[in-house]
Amino acid sequence: MAAMTVLTTERLILREMTGADLDHIAALFGDEEVMRYYPKPMTRDEAQAWVEWNRRLYRSHGFGLWAMALRDTGEFAGDCGLTPQYVDGVREIEVGYHVRTSLQGYGYATEAAAAARDFARDKLLLSRLIAIINPENVPSQRVAEKIGLKPEKRSTVFGAEQIIYAGAI
């Protein structure tokens, strides 16, 4: 089954994940550097569950985290997209992003997150977006700020204190 392209940017393609992405997703989330702000790297089975969760989100919500590839080469770069999350009992839509270690620092997360923000505003007609970020994850905080989100509060999410970045889009 061909993966559906959802968004393109100057340098990136964001497309729906398929089962064929498992090796890339497992490598991404198995990388200790990518996962340094998470409790632990994912196992291959957890990565498979991640792909399946996103595929369910596409069907039920029309969005999820999408596979990110470089336009010029088709090389897998990470994932980025939108997911429903509950923060303090309130359902929110979060923008999330993960970039392969070798491709970090080139602005791909910001480029992809800005495209996901615009999709949320223009296609889903949302007026607010959040990002749930580990307080030590300064690079991710910078991405959130570059796409117009600001620290709103701290909250316990996923079993740990996180900074909730939020903003009108």
N, C-alpha and C positions, 0 to 999 in steps of 0.2 A: 504494500500500500504506500503510495507516494505521500510524503509529508506536505501538508498545506502551509504555504508561506503566509504569514499573518502580517508582518511588517518588514519594510526595508528602510534602511537609513543610508547615509553616505557610504559607510564602510561595512554595514552588517545586514544580515538576513535573520529575522526571527521567525521560526516556523514551529509548527506543532511537533512535539516529540513522537517518535514511533519506537517500537520494540527494537529496531535496528540501532537506536541511540544508546542502548544499554551499556556497551563497552565504554563509550565516551562519558556517560553520566557516572558510571561506577568509578572511572579514573578521576573525574572531577571531584566527586564527593568522598573518594577514598584518599585524596591528597591531604596530608596533615597541614600543609600551609593554607590551602583553601579553607579548611575546616578549623583553623586555629581558634576561632571565636565561638565554636560550637562545642557541645560536650565531648564529641568524639567523631572521627571519620566514619562514614557509612560503610557497611558491608555491601557486597554485591547484591544480596537479597534486599537490603534496604534501598539500594539504588533502583532496583527493579520496582519496588513498591512506590518509589518516587515517580518513576515514569508512568506507572499505572494510575497513580493519584492524579497526575496532571492530565492524563488522557480522559479520566472521568470528569475533571473540571471542564475540559473543552466541551464535552457533551452536555453537562448540566448547567454550565454558566456562560459558555461561549468564550472563555478565557482560562488561562492558567499560566504556569511558567513555560516559556517556549525555548527550544534549543536555539542557541545563538551561533551563527557561523560567519566567517569573514567573507564578504562579497567577492573579493578578488580571487580567492583560492578555494572557497567552500570549506576551509578548515574549521572544525568545531572549536568554539571559543568559550562556551559556557552556557548559562541559561539566564533568562530574565523574563519577567512578566508579572502577572497580577494573581493574587490568591485571596480568598475570603479568610479572615482571621477574626477571632474574638479577643478583645482587649477590655478587661474590666466588665465583661458581660455584654459588650456592645459589638455587633458585627460591623467590621470595617473591611475595606479592600486595601491590601498591602501591595506595594511594588517591591519585588525582590530581585536580586541579581547575584550571580556567582561567576567569576571569570577564572579561567585556567591560570595557574601561577605564572607561566611563561609569557602570558599576554597581559598581565596586570600592569598598570601604570601608563597605559596608552589611551585612556579615556573611553574604552569600550563600554564599561559599566554605565558611565554617565550618558553616553550616546543611546544605549539600549533603554535605560531607565527613562530618559526623556521621551523616547518613542512610546514606551508603555504608558507613561503619564498622559501623553496626548491621545492615545487609544482610549484610555479610561474616560477622558473628558469628551472626546469627539464621537466615539462609537458607542460607549456605554452610558454616556451622558451623566457621568458622576461629577460631583462638585468637590469631593474631598478624597484625599489619598493619604495613606500612612506608610511608614517603614518602621519595622521593629528591629532595633539595632543594639547589639551588645555594647555596653558603655566603653569598652576598650577598643572597639573597632572603628578607629578614627578614619581610615580610608572610606568605609561605607557611610559614615556620617557626612563626609565631604561630598560624596555622590548625592545623598539625600538633599543636602543644602543646595548643590548646584542645580537640582531640578525643582527648587522652590519649596522644599519642606523644611520645617523648623522644629527644634526640640519642643515638645508640648508637655510631656510628663514622663515620669518613670513608673513602670508597672511590672508586675511579675507575669511573665509570659514564657511558655515552654519551660516552666520550673525555675526560672532565674530572672533577676532584675534586668530589665531592658529599658533603653530610652525609646520612647515613642515619638518619632518625627511625624509631623502632620502638616497639611496645608490645603488651602483651597486651590483647586485646579480649574 
